[in-house]
Amino acid sequence: MVGGRYRLLAPVGTGASADVYVADDVTLRRRVAVKILHDGLAGDEGFLRRFRAEARAAASLAHPAIVTVYDWGEEQDGPYLVLEYLGGGSLRDALDRGVRLTPSQAATAGLQAAHGLDYAHRRGLVHRDIKPANLLFDDEGRLAIADFGIARALAEATWTEPAGAVVGTARYASPEQARGESLDGRADVYALTLVLIEAITGTVPFAADTTLATLVARLDRPIPAPAGLGPLTTVVERCGAVEPERRCDAAGMVGALEDALAVLPPPDPFPLSGVGQLPVPHDQLDTTTTFAPAATTSGTVEGPTVGEATTSGIAAAGTAPGMAAAGTVSGLATGAGTASGLATGAGTASGLAIAAGAVPGMAAAGTAPVIGAGVVFVRRALNPTYPVPALTSLTVQGATTRARPHFTVVVHDERVTGAPRGVVLQQQPAPGAHRGGGAITVDVSVGNALVGVPGLAGVPVAAAATDLRAVGLVIHVAAARFSDTVASGNVLDWSPRTQAAVGDAVTVVPSQGPEFVTMPDLVTVPTTSDQAVQQLEAIGIPATGITQRQDFSDTVPQGDVIASAPAAGQRADRAATVTLDVSKGPDLIPVPDVRGKSLNAADAALQQAGFVPEAYGPGGDSIVVDQRPPPGTPAKRGSAVLFVAL
């Protein structure tokens, strides 16, 4: 027992910092997971201080994609957490079995995780250790993130990591983690991107033989998108940038994954790993009856104190967990004898009696493998049912919270004019019905009904407003644009063109007539020379009127526009010449070879060559054994060169 109420049933995993058990909460009679941190942490006061704070913060999170923290405490064996139990195993389990996800499956799993990260980040919590082992599934395939807050607490435990060590797992660490900088939620987005690539391809980008090589490899390169990702390539590009400010946050990742799923085929069910056969749950056995007193060997068998040691829900000595030999389990007896819960073989049971041979696959004493099937039979026969809760008028989050822990919620979008957005309109099965758990399907309002947008090409703006009002839409007039074909004041373009929800605005672009064009901004928003030419042609400037000049730039990527003449926002005659200054990239110089030099000598040589040295070594007399970038690599003047001295 842990905490006076959690009965440990079986171990389901172990790691560098904790052991995890499946357990019964004997007070609330439900299945939970108990994580007991190793006893070496109990004497670390810094860790315990951080553990208490992080446990409280993690316990405040309530989201379907985050493992719920029910309870926490400290005992002689070490600190412990009581968590929601998910029986579908982890993504790490599946990958270790050789399973590879399709892009559709990976996008679906990633979307659930990104929703959970967005929820936690908006509440000020960063995970810091997103990896396949921390992405768990329940029996229905729902994904939930484990160990929120624990990575940060473990980083302060002096028995595990030295001061300044990287928080999290190096294989999935972001560049800012590798540099020891302060982190925000975009570090979790970077790590989740690596996890999704591994789930599809089986390999992690940048993973090398040593921790240093792994971290150095990703300091100046974005995550590459391998072949076969399909629409997820865009997700990798948006979420795998080196600089956090160029990387989207969790909400942006949600949007990118939703865009990908819109064009991907529906995913197949997830290949769940599970945790194997577990003991009969505490709340599925009769714990109110008593056992008959001990008698002769041919009479009754005494309850939970038969010769070899027995435990509630686990077999007698010499048998596998969840299987019973010629002995008893609390509430379950096998062999020749009686038990007030369940008896097999020759004898009686006051609760439920199964004679030897009465149930296919069950036998008398001494046939432990067959009794395993009997345990499965008992679990199914005594499986409890629960009333379906009423979910109408609740938000999706409220419905999910009310449905726990026995039900999951499957959302279908529904459009009903006048219905509040984001609330449950109806559910199936109906409230009050009894079910043994499972899914409740809810129709959730996502806005008013859709209507067709009328054609507006060439219509005067005032007439367009009248046409839109007639079908329940409103008009939004955008800035006018020049046109050689549409008269000034008439509709040149509008959006959306096909359907819109009742009450929504349709954006109408009037024509400004065919005189001058306004130069687009080709500099503030990074634009390649080809893209610039396309934009200029789109506003009526022919390619023959565009000239390009090449120049070096330390700030503008090669091929992007540095400046334009006329500049952005200026009016230009379409017959005039437009000049584009295009970047050739930085003026690169080769990196000098400092291997074999002392740390001080290498530092001086790199500074003299125009680079910023970043050394890892014990002192000035130590000798450089490796450097990044390698000698001779073209690099930008003033950039950093990392080297290791021993």
MIVEXKOL-231656 format. One line per 3 residues: their letters; for each residue z, y, x of C-alpha. Coordinates in Angstrom, 3 decimals, decimal comma. Layout:
a	Z:Y:X ~ ...
END
This chain:
mvg	0,000:0,000:0,000 ~ -0,787:3,556:1,138 ~ 0,947:6,575:-0,321
gry	2,925:4,343:-2,665 ~ -0,028:3,871:-5,063 ~ -3,196:2,740:-3,225
rll	-3,466:-1,016:-2,718 ~ -5,908:-1,787:0,101 ~ -8,245:-4,640:-0,864
apv	-10,766:-5,028:1,961 ~ -12,175:-3,101:4,927 ~ -15,655:-1,692:4,361
gtg	-16,247:0,242:7,590 ~ -14,804:1,583:10,801 ~ -15,706:4,390:13,179
asa	-14,528:6,274:16,215 ~ -11,970:8,223:14,194 ~ -11,078:6,209:11,088
dvy	-11,040:2,911:9,202 ~ -12,265:2,822:5,597 ~ -10,977:0,439:2,926
vad	-11,832:-0,209:-0,683 ~ -8,618:0,051:-2,676 ~ -7,120:0,154:-6,155
dvt	-5,267:3,211:-7,414 ~ -2,496:1,328:-9,232 ~ -1,381:4,486:-11,052
lrr	-4,711:5,482:-12,600 ~ -6,129:1,918:-12,404 ~ -9,413:2,813:-10,747
rva	-11,365:1,756:-7,670 ~ -11,217:4,213:-4,744 ~ -12,005:4,377:-1,033
vki	-9,179:5,083:1,426 ~ -10,013:6,509:4,860 ~ -7,132:6,070:7,342
lhd	-7,610:8,085:10,505 ~ -6,597:6,380:13,725 ~ -2,933:6,609:14,630
gla	-3,759:8,437:17,862 ~ -4,477:11,513:15,751 ~ -1,001:11,513:14,196
gde	0,559:13,035:17,326 ~ -2,009:15,821:17,680 ~ -0,431:18,822:15,973
gfl	-3,612:20,890:16,273 ~ -5,583:18,220:14,480 ~ -2,979:17,811:11,739
rrf	-2,972:21,560:11,105 ~ -6,747:21,643:10,790 ~ -6,797:18,362:8,802
rae	-4,466:19,791:6,150 ~ -6,553:22,943:5,747 ~ -9,879:21,107:5,694
ara	-8,603:18,418:3,307 ~ -7,522:21,085:0,827 ~ -10,881:22,824:1,102
aas	-12,853:19,564:0,735 ~ -10,742:18,558:-2,281 ~ -11,809:21,782:-4,026
lah	-15,487:20,731:-4,012 ~ -16,724:19,273:-7,312 ~ -20,416:18,365:-7,164
pai	-22,323:15,132:-7,912 ~ -23,847:15,155:-4,418 ~ -20,510:15,478:-2,592
vtv	-18,020:12,608:-2,338 ~ -14,978:13,619:-4,370 ~ -11,650:13,870:-2,528
ydw	-8,966:12,618:-4,933 ~ -5,893:12,772:-2,695 ~ -4,741:13,097:0,916
gee	-1,552:12,676:2,878 ~ 0,097:11,520:6,082 ~ 1,906:8,259:6,804
qdg	3,242:6,485:9,862 ~ -0,147:4,786:10,334 ~ -1,877:8,170:10,410
pyl	-3,381:10,774:8,077 ~ -5,424:9,423:5,170 ~ -7,875:10,584:2,531
vle	-8,447:9,012:-0,888 ~ -12,073:9,347:-1,893 ~ -14,499:8,512:-4,655
ylg	-15,736:4,937:-4,089 ~ -19,509:4,505:-3,816 ~ -20,669:0,898:-3,687
ggs	-24,322:1,349:-2,740 ~ -23,757:1,670:1,006 ~ -24,937:4,418:3,347
lrd	-28,389:5,487:4,474 ~ -27,334:4,299:7,942 ~ -26,758:0,783:6,538
ald	-30,265:0,737:5,061 ~ -31,935:2,041:8,237 ~ -30,076:-0,500:10,381
rgv	-31,519:-3,243:8,153 ~ -35,018:-2,021:8,993 ~ -35,552:-0,220:5,683
rlt	-37,869:2,798:5,781 ~ -38,102:5,258:2,902 ~ -41,355:6,516:1,445
psq	-41,879:10,307:1,475 ~ -41,082:10,303:-2,272 ~ -37,797:8,435:-1,742
aat	-36,839:10,618:1,224 ~ -37,635:13,815:-0,703 ~ -35,550:12,617:-3,673
agl	-32,577:11,750:-1,459 ~ -32,978:14,981:0,526 ~ -33,072:17,042:-2,672
qaa	-29,734:15,611:-3,807 ~ -28,190:16,281:-0,387 ~ -29,632:19,821:-0,241
hgl	-28,143:20,607:-3,675 ~ -24,746:19,445:-2,406 ~ -25,062:21,483:0,803
dya	-26,083:24,602:-1,136 ~ -23,031:24,197:-3,387 ~ -20,666:23,821:-0,413
hrr	-22,267:26,583:1,682 ~ -21,917:29,059:-1,173 ~ -18,195:28,290:-1,050
glv	-17,933:28,882:2,682 ~ -17,875:25,253:3,859 ~ -20,253:23,957:6,554
hrd	-20,370:20,184:7,139 ~ -21,347:20,182:10,868 ~ -22,033:16,419:11,023
ikp	-24,875:15,545:8,622 ~ -26,177:12,093:9,613 ~ -27,286:8,888:7,845
anl	-23,777:7,386:7,999 ~ -22,446:10,324:5,960 ~ -25,047:9,989:3,167
lfd	-23,694:7,420:0,693 ~ -25,129:5,939:-2,512 ~ -23,427:4,712:-5,646
deg	-24,585:1,630:-7,535 ~ -27,093:3,706:-9,539 ~ -28,722:5,289:-6,454
rla	-26,942:8,655:-6,660 ~ -26,506:10,175:-3,193 ~ -23,303:11,910:-2,127
iad	-22,305:13,544:1,176 ~ -19,123:12,254:2,824 ~ -16,687:13,812:5,320
fgi	-16,936:17,495:4,417 ~ -14,529:19,376:6,715 ~ -13,509:16,353:8,799
ara	-15,977:17,035:11,632 ~ -14,389:20,417:12,270 ~ -10,873:18,963:12,218
lae	-11,821:16,204:14,669 ~ -13,328:18,757:17,045 ~ -9,837:20,202:17,564
atw	-8,292:16,800:18,267 ~ -7,650:16,827:22,038 ~ -7,595:13,050:22,203
tep	-11,259:12,806:21,166 ~ -13,143:15,820:22,534 ~ -12,541:18,361:25,322
aga	-12,418:22,045:24,478 ~ -15,860:23,504:23,825 ~ -17,469:20,175:23,000
vvg	-20,308:19,980:20,511 ~ -19,024:19,556:16,944 ~ -20,908:16,706:15,282
tar	-23,274:13,975:16,455 ~ -25,654:14,969:19,287 ~ -28,653:13,103:17,755
yas	-28,580:15,483:14,786 ~ -27,130:18,650:16,384 ~ -28,946:21,949:15,846
peq	-29,971:24,146:18,806 ~ -27,139:26,575:18,046 ~ -24,662:23,675:18,088
arg	-26,014:22,629:21,484 ~ -25,459:26,165:22,770 ~ -21,895:26,286:21,414
esl	-22,649:29,228:19,127 ~ -20,991:29,945:15,790 ~ -22,571:27,978:12,931
dgr	-23,579:28,604:9,356 ~ -25,103:26,331:6,711 ~ -28,527:26,354:8,369
adv	-27,162:23,976:11,040 ~ -26,678:21,416:8,237 ~ -30,251:22,080:7,022
yal	-31,594:21,352:10,529 ~ -29,611:18,093:10,742 ~ -30,746:16,957:7,261
tlv	-34,364:17,571:8,303 ~ -33,902:15,228:11,282 ~ -32,314:12,626:8,987
lie	-35,262:12,711:6,550 ~ -37,752:12,198:9,397 ~ -35,701:9,245:10,686
ait	-35,506:7,757:7,176 ~ -39,325:7,719:6,960 ~ -40,351:6,938:10,562
gtv	-37,291:5,149:11,994 ~ -37,035:7,587:14,933 ~ -35,211:10,897:15,497
pfa	-37,234:13,743:17,059 ~ -36,000:14,784:20,536 ~ -33,682:11,749:20,863
adt	-33,394:10,915:24,593 ~ -31,412:8,569:26,837 ~ -28,651:11,104:27,565
tla	-26,787:13,672:25,475 ~ -27,859:16,493:27,802 ~ -31,527:15,537:27,572
tlv	-31,306:15,288:23,781 ~ -29,758:18,747:23,458 ~ -31,960:20,466:26,038
arl	-35,162:19,106:24,446 ~ -34,574:20,949:21,184 ~ -33,397:24,314:22,598
drp	-36,830:25,925:22,611 ~ -39,015:23,760:20,363 ~ -39,093:23,485:16,552
ipa	-38,845:20,051:14,978 ~ -42,308:18,443:15,100 ~ -43,621:16,950:11,844
pag	-44,915:13,418:12,566 ~ -47,944:12,004:10,807 ~ -47,383:10,384:7,434
lgp	-44,980:12,949:5,937 ~ -47,557:14,360:3,517 ~ -46,164:17,356:1,576
ltt	-42,866:17,025:3,493 ~ -44,626:18,554:6,503 ~ -44,060:21,973:4,927
vve	-40,352:21,168:4,504 ~ -40,067:20,333:8,218 ~ -41,834:23,565:9,182
rcg	-39,496:25,675:7,031 ~ -36,275:23,850:7,939 ~ -36,814:22,866:11,591
ave	-37,152:26,226:13,354 ~ -35,210:26,764:16,589 ~ -33,781:30,146:15,564
per	-31,432:29,928:12,534 ~ -32,745:33,239:11,179 ~ -36,259:31,726:10,946
rcd	-34,917:28,605:9,237 ~ -34,431:28,457:5,461 ~ -30,971:27,890:4,018
aag	-29,969:24,993:1,739 ~ -31,233:26,795:-1,375 ~ -34,584:27,294:0,337
mvg	-34,657:23,615:1,283 ~ -34,059:22,727:-2,381 ~ -37,111:24,783:-3,331
ale	-39,259:23,270:-0,564 ~ -38,318:19,712:-1,571 ~ -38,966:20,438:-5,248
dal	-42,438:21,729:-4,321 ~ -43,084:18,530:-2,346 ~ -41,873:16,281:-5,173
avl	-44,186:18,070:-7,600 ~ -47,205:16,584:-5,790 ~ -45,703:13,304:-4,542
ppp	-45,877:10,100:-6,653 ~ -42,675:8,995:-8,439 ~ -40,312:7,230:-6,015
dpf	-39,455:3,540:-6,189 ~ -35,736:2,669:-6,571 ~ -33,690:3,145:-3,421
pls	-33,122:-0,011:-1,304 ~ -29,346:0,046:-1,645 ~ -27,294:-1,850:0,945
gvg	-23,978:-2,245:-0,886 ~ -20,751:-3,447:0,704 ~ -20,843:-7,112:-0,279
qlp	-18,579:-9,069:-2,632 ~ -15,206:-7,407:-3,155 ~ -11,965:-8,701:-4,692
vph	-11,453:-8,600:-8,440 ~ -10,525:-5,003:-9,340 ~ -6,904:-4,265:-10,103
dql	-7,735:-2,976:-13,585 ~ -9,697:-6,133:-14,555 ~ -6,836:-8,612:-14,115
dtt	-3,965:-9,321:-16,506 ~ -0,955:-7,857:-14,682 ~ 1,411:-7,874:-17,670
ttf	2,084:-11,610:-17,927 ~ 4,482:-13,740:-15,877 ~ 4,026:-17,061:-14,102
apa	5,780:-20,274:-14,985 ~ 8,483:-21,459:-12,517 ~ 7,584:-23,895:-9,752
att	7,493:-27,587:-10,706 ~ 6,221:-30,850:-9,255 ~ 2,835:-31,135:-7,622
sgt	1,344:-32,537:-10,810 ~ 2,900:-29,874:-13,018 ~ 2,574:-26,128:-12,972
veg	1,844:-23,965:-9,971 ~ 4,181:-21,065:-9,303 ~ 2,530:-17,630:-9,580
ptv	2,055:-15,468:-6,512 ~ 4,259:-17,437:-4,059 ~ 2,339:-20,657:-3,493
gea	2,848:-22,380:-0,105 ~ 0,182:-20,537:1,897 ~ 0,276:-16,766:1,656
tts	-1,526:-15,215:-1,303 ~ -2,167:-11,609:-2,222 ~ -3,061:-9,843:-5,444
gia	-6,824:-10,125:-5,776 ~ -7,422:-12,011:-2,437 ~ -7,654:-15,768:-1,864
aag	-5,079:-18,146:-0,409 ~ -5,003:-19,058:3,287 ~ -8,196:-20,507:4,662
tap	-10,568:-19,016:2,081 ~ -12,933:-16,093:2,122 ~ -11,941:-12,771:0,486
gma	-12,447:-12,926:-3,269 ~ -12,424:-16,820:-3,296 ~ -9,489:-19,077:-4,088
aag	-8,624:-22,600:-2,929 ~ -5,803:-24,800:-4,197 ~ -3,408:-21,897:-4,621
tvs	-3,122:-18,777:-6,732 ~ -4,208:-15,204:-6,852 ~ -2,077:-12,860:-8,947
gla	-3,467:-13,440:-12,430 ~ -5,917:-16,143:-11,218 ~ -5,092:-19,812:-10,556
tga	-7,278:-22,699:-9,384 ~ -6,618:-26,382:-8,992 ~ -4,326:-28,558:-11,064
gta	-1,819:-26,156:-12,577 ~ -1,249:-23,283:-14,955 ~ -1,376:-19,516:-14,680
sgl	-0,714:-16,961:-17,342 ~ -3,907:-15,085:-16,416 ~ -6,690:-17,682:-15,791
atg	-6,607:-21,401:-14,950 ~ -9,296:-23,818:-13,816 ~ -8,923:-27,543:-13,525
agt	-6,491:-29,645:-15,540 ~ -3,929:-27,327:-17,113 ~ -3,502:-24,424:-19,518
asg	-3,633:-20,643:-19,370 ~ -1,903:-18,368:-21,857 ~ -4,557:-15,668:-21,411
lai	-7,926:-17,433:-20,761 ~ -8,411:-21,147:-20,006 ~ -11,484:-22,636:-18,358
aag	-11,358:-26,394:-17,914 ~ -13,051:-27,986:-14,939 ~ -16,750:-28,291:-15,771
avp	-16,513:-26,060:-18,851 ~ -18,358:-23,212:-17,125 ~ -21,460:-23,918:-15,036
gma	-20,728:-23,220:-11,379 ~ -16,916:-23,530:-11,692 ~ -14,978:-26,582:-10,591
aag	-11,449:-27,822:-10,007 ~ -9,188:-27,530:-6,975 ~ -10,686:-27,825:-3,531
tap	-14,127:-26,337:-4,285 ~ -13,713:-22,835:-2,951 ~ -17,434:-21,953:-2,820
vig	-17,795:-22,717:-6,522 ~ -14,683:-20,670:-7,381 ~ -16,509:-17,642:-5,943
agv	-18,893:-17,916:-8,902 ~ -15,852:-18,167:-11,140 ~ -14,584:-14,838:-9,864
vfv	-17,929:-13,271:-10,766 ~ -17,641:-14,843:-14,230 ~ -14,153:-13,404:-14,740
rra	-15,267:-9,930:-13,616 ~ -18,104:-9,944:-16,139 ~ -16,031:-11,446:-18,955
lnp	-13,260:-8,863:-18,558 ~ -15,484:-5,856:-17,705 ~ -14,002:-2,857:-19,587
typ	-15,967:-0,478:-21,815 ~ -15,444:3,232:-22,214 ~ -16,243:5,700:-25,013
vpa	-19,282:7,859:-24,300 ~ -18,066:11,474:-23,947 ~ -19,572:14,382:-25,899
lts	-21,750:16,422:-23,524 ~ -23,684:18,738:-25,852 ~ -23,256:22,497:-25,267
ltv	-21,995:21,870:-21,713 ~ -23,739:22,919:-18,506 ~ -25,191:20,163:-16,318
qga	-22,262:20,510:-13,905 ~ -19,768:20,418:-16,752 ~ -21,462:17,371:-18,272
ttr	-21,472:15,577:-14,924 ~ -17,774:16,301:-14,414 ~ -16,856:15,112:-17,926
arp	-18,923:11,920:-17,550 ~ -17,124:10,858:-14,360 ~ -15,988:8,390:-13,181
hft	-17,516:5,832:-15,562 ~ -20,913:7,414:-16,304 ~ -23,692:9,218:-14,474
vvv	-25,900:11,913:-15,983 ~ -29,723:11,811:-15,995 ~ -31,288:15,196:-16,823
hde	-34,497:15,715:-18,808 ~ -35,808:19,285:-19,115 ~ -36,473:20,550:-22,636
rvt	-37,904:23,867:-23,882 ~ -36,522:25,208:-27,169 ~ -37,005:28,850:-28,157
gap	-33,646:30,567:-28,589 ~ -31,554:27,818:-27,000 ~ -29,227:28,953:-24,178
rgv	-30,720:28,140:-20,785 ~ -28,993:25,426:-18,735 ~ -26,942:23,767:-21,503
vlq	-27,143:20,225:-22,903 ~ -28,993:20,134:-26,237 ~ -28,639:16,419:-27,059
qqp	-27,689:13,140:-25,398 ~ -28,398:9,425:-25,515 ~ -26,303:7,311:-26,137
apg	-24,478:9,368:-28,733 ~ -20,821:10,405:-28,257 ~ -18,229:7,813:-29,236
ahr	-20,314:4,731:-28,486 ~ -18,644:2,262:-26,118 ~ -20,457:1,296:-22,953
ggg	-19,496:-0,380:-19,702 ~ -20,507:2,721:-17,719 ~ -24,058:3,530:-16,649
ait	-26,269:6,537:-17,320 ~ -26,203:9,110:-20,111 ~ -29,565:10,835:-20,622
vdv	-29,250:14,503:-21,576 ~ -31,900:17,013:-22,684 ~ -31,147:20,333:-20,987
svg	-32,620:23,645:-22,053 ~ -34,788:25,219:-19,366 ~ -35,986:28,149:-21,479
nal	-38,089:29,103:-24,468 ~ -41,128:27,180:-25,688 ~ -44,451:27,675:-23,885
vgv	-47,382:29,533:-25,471 ~ -50,963:30,022:-24,274 ~ -51,799:33,244:-22,434
pgl	-54,902:34,918:-23,930 ~ -57,894:35,798:-21,749 ~ -57,673:39,426:-20,588
agv	-60,637:39,848:-18,210 ~ -62,106:43,368:-18,472 ~ -59,883:44,287:-21,460
pva	-58,322:47,794:-21,450 ~ -54,663:47,658:-20,450 ~ -53,470:48,989:-23,864
aaa	-55,443:46,307:-25,699 ~ -54,077:43,642:-23,333 ~ -50,502:44,676:-24,278
tdl	-51,362:44,229:-27,987 ~ -52,902:40,793:-27,405 ~ -49,823:39,606:-25,473
rav	-47,343:40,853:-28,108 ~ -49,244:38,893:-30,754 ~ -48,254:35,595:-29,073
glv	-44,661:36,576:-28,176 ~ -45,228:37,795:-24,613 ~ -44,681:41,165:-22,950
ihv	-46,815:43,016:-20,423 ~ -45,889:44,076:-16,902 ~ -48,421:46,429:-15,308
aaa	-48,690:46,021:-11,542 ~ -50,259:48,355:-9,012 ~ -53,961:48,910:-9,535
rfs	-56,575:47,531:-7,127 ~ -60,080:48,649:-6,263 ~ -62,951:46,752:-7,835
dtv	-66,740:47,002:-7,579 ~ -67,244:45,118:-10,848 ~ -64,378:46,084:-13,228
asg	-64,140:49,600:-14,613 ~ -61,103:51,690:-13,795 ~ -58,251:51,149:-16,312
nvl	-59,427:47,700:-17,390 ~ -57,718:44,402:-16,502 ~ -58,822:43,085:-13,144
dws	-56,383:40,143:-12,914 ~ -53,319:38,725:-14,660 ~ -50,660:36,060:-14,051
prt	-49,794:33,528:-15,334 ~ -53,196:32,717:-16,778 ~ -52,578:29,515:-18,790
qaa	-49,032:29,281:-20,224 ~ -45,793:31,270:-20,290 ~ -42,457:30,965:-22,080
vgd	-41,905:33,059:-25,208 ~ -40,436:36,397:-24,151 ~ -41,710:36,170:-20,558
avt	-43,730:38,945:-18,924 ~ -47,370:38,559:-17,962 ~ -48,270:40,642:-14,917
vvp	-51,509:42,580:-15,411 ~ -53,407:44,175:-12,510 ~ -55,660:47,093:-13,567
sqg	-58,802:48,062:-11,707 ~ -58,790:51,246:-9,655 ~ -62,553:51,413:-9,352
pef	-64,899:50,872:-6,384 ~ -64,187:53,658:-3,881 ~ -61,783:53,056:-1,025
vtm	-59,570:50,212:0,110 ~ -55,970:50,348:1,327 ~ -55,374:48,621:4,624
pdl	-53,086:45,585:4,286 ~ -50,015:45,072:6,486 ~ -51,209:42,708:9,199
vtv	-48,308:43,277:11,609 ~ -44,923:43,234:9,835 ~ -45,795:39,885:8,279
ptt	-47,057:37,636:11,142 ~ -50,814:37,281:10,632 ~ -53,362:35,439:12,767
sdq	-56,686:37,077:13,569 ~ -58,507:34,637:11,262 ~ -56,094:35,377:8,421
avq	-56,528:39,116:9,025 ~ -60,316:38,810:8,782 ~ -59,962:36,852:5,541
qle	-57,644:39,502:4,061 ~ -59,984:42,327:5,040 ~ -62,997:40,516:3,596
aig	-61,045:39,925:0,385 ~ -60,641:43,704:-0,117 ~ -64,313:44,388:0,577
ipa	-64,580:45,022:4,336 ~ -67,363:42,835:5,759 ~ -66,795:40,730:8,877
tgi	-69,502:42,719:10,667 ~ -67,301:45,812:10,389 ~ -64,305:44,178:12,125
tqr	-63,833:44,264:15,909 ~ -61,109:42,487:17,901 ~ -59,454:43,366:21,227
qdf	-57,233:40,985:23,248 ~ -53,975:42,035:24,914 ~ -50,753:40,476:26,259
sdt	-47,552:40,658:24,204 ~ -44,042:39,343:24,832 ~ -43,064:39,670:21,176
vpq	-46,148:38,749:19,149 ~ -47,269:35,086:19,234 ~ -50,655:34,297:20,703
gdv	-53,442:34,787:18,154 ~ -51,420:37,105:15,874 ~ -52,330:40,716:15,163
ias	-50,444:43,304:17,272 ~ -51,859:46,400:15,558 ~ -54,737:47,547:13,365
apa	-56,724:50,737:13,070 ~ -56,627:52,107:10,424 ~ -52,940:51,129:10,097
agq	-51,267:49,413:7,154 ~ -51,238:51,524:3,992 ~ -53,986:53,900:5,089
rad	-57,126:54,309:2,963 ~ -60,384:53,269:4,586 ~ -64,030:53,477:3,692
raa	-65,478:49,996:3,369 ~ -68,343:50,976:5,654 ~ -65,952:52,057:8,432
tvt	-65,074:49,901:11,442 ~ -61,648:48,211:11,496 ~ -60,195:47,373:14,918
ldv	-57,679:44,567:15,390 ~ -55,536:44,223:18,524 ~ -54,841:40,469:18,913
skg	-52,085:39,003:21,100 ~ -52,881:36,742:24,057 ~ -49,199:35,821:24,158
pdl	-46,733:36,618:26,945 ~ -47,771:37,055:30,564 ~ -46,396:33,705:31,802
ipv	-45,252:32,904:35,346 ~ -44,508:29,458:36,871 ~ -40,884:28,281:37,078
pdv	-39,772:27,827:40,740 ~ -38,417:24,454:41,935 ~ -34,656:24,782:42,577
rgk	-33,856:21,076:42,782 ~ -31,922:20,227:45,926 ~ -30,621:23,791:46,313
sln	-26,990:24,731:45,972 ~ -25,920:26,183:42,669 ~ -25,624:29,688:44,150
aad	-28,981:29,460:45,920 ~ -30,701:28,232:42,777 ~ -29,144:31,051:40,784
aal	-30,460:33,642:43,251 ~ -33,948:32,104:43,428 ~ -34,372:32,102:39,672
qqa	-33,197:35,687:39,308 ~ -35,583:36,795:42,037 ~ -38,461:35,056:40,245
gfv	-37,645:36,928:37,051 ~ -35,769:34,276:35,061 ~ -32,258:34,088:33,609
pea	-30,407:31,100:35,164 ~ -28,052:28,985:33,032 ~ -26,108:26,587:35,241
ygp	-24,071:23,501:34,402 ~ -22,013:22,439:37,446 ~ -18,582:22,436:39,067
ggd	-19,103:25,183:41,641 ~ -21,336:27,208:43,896 ~ -21,667:24,473:46,569
siv	-22,792:21,780:44,136 ~ -26,437:20,641:44,405 ~ -29,011:21,023:41,613
vdq	-30,209:17,605:40,405 ~ -32,297:18,567:37,380 ~ -33,772:21,636:35,677
rpp	-35,439:22,610:32,408 ~ -38,221:23,703:32,183 ~ -39,538:21,525:35,057
pgt	-40,873:23,199:38,222 ~ -44,267:24,814:37,823 ~ -44,041:25,111:34,038
pak	-45,466:28,442:32,815 ~ -42,636:30,393:31,204 ~ -42,067:33,906:29,925
rgs	-40,582:36,366:32,368 ~ -36,928:36,907:31,506 ~ -36,534:33,561:29,718
avl	-33,717:31,120:30,479 ~ -33,945:28,212:32,947 ~ -31,276:25,514:32,594
fva	-30,217:23,444:35,598 ~ -27,529:20,851:36,297 ~ -25,651:20,768:39,630
l	-23,329:17,992:40,805
END
